[in-house]
Amino acid sequence: MANKVDVLDAKGAKAGSLELPESLFDVQTNVPLIHQVVVAQLAAARQGTHKTKNRGEVSGAGRKPFKQKGTGRSRQGSIRQPEHRGGGVVHGPTPRDYSQRTPKKMIAAALRGALSDRARGGRLHVVESLVSGDVPSTKTAVALLASVATSKNVLVVLHRDEESSWLSVRNLGNVHVLTWDQLNAYDVLVSDDIVFTKAAYQGFVEARTGETVEVEAAKKAPKAKAAKADADETAVAEPATKAPKAKAAKADADETAEAAPAKKAPKAKSAKADDAAEAEKE
């Protein structure tokens, strides 16, 4: 997998890159372990407050409804028996705690495996911020998420101080928002793409590894300036080299034009002298 991820600004342009620690984003995905952790998490989310009343808890008289014999009806000892309307419930649910004990190392390993799966699939993204400035803007956040993640379900991981980003996406139906310290394996797995803000990513990695995360700035601007400078130098140098060639060609043409009449004049004079000599002889 790629050990770096691009950092995008609020407009979707590349603003730098970040390292992906192999200990967090390139580990083996243990599916049975993740299944056990997710089941325990869903079980712990249950309220467990279900309750029905048995025949000893429902309201009603405890006397015998009618005499034992002589009525032609079946004998009854109470009007709150389970088979009667308003009676108690047999073997009904009672309040209980569904939580399961899950070691912290298992929870951490499941999260690392889930994040590694998303990173290997190219579905982990980092942005500087969802909005520019401190003013919330759902329109800006939606445009950025659409350019970064095209999937249906998106998990946005924010820092607790990023209130404007939180307000910008909290009303979106396909976006689930968490802070970096609330990140868990279940929310990672049910989301197609994971979008970290730079502050949230730095906080998560530093808390897990104890290492400082540094952003490598994009190097596009210096390259563009260097290319422009080279083009300017070439444009300035070309006329300087062409001018001497033009002057030299013109000088050669002038010399040729001056030399041609000088050679023809002696020939004309010699022919005229010969004619005069012949006339005198005659």
Secondary structure, 3 states (H helix, E strand, C coil): CCCEEEEECCCCCEEEEEECCHHHHCCCCCHHHHHHHHHHHHHHCCCCCCCCCCCCCCCCCCCCCCCCCCCCCCCCCCCCCCCCCCCCCCCCCCCCCCCCCCCHHHHHHHHHHHHHHHHHCCCEEEECCCCCCCCCCHHHHHHHHHHHCCCCCEEEEECCCCHHHHHHHCCCCCEEEEEHHHCCHHHHHCCCEEEEEHHHHHHHHHHHHCCCCCCEECCHHHHHHHHHHHHHHHHHHHHHHHHHHHHHHHHHHHHHHHHHHHHHHHHHHHHHHHHHHHHHHC
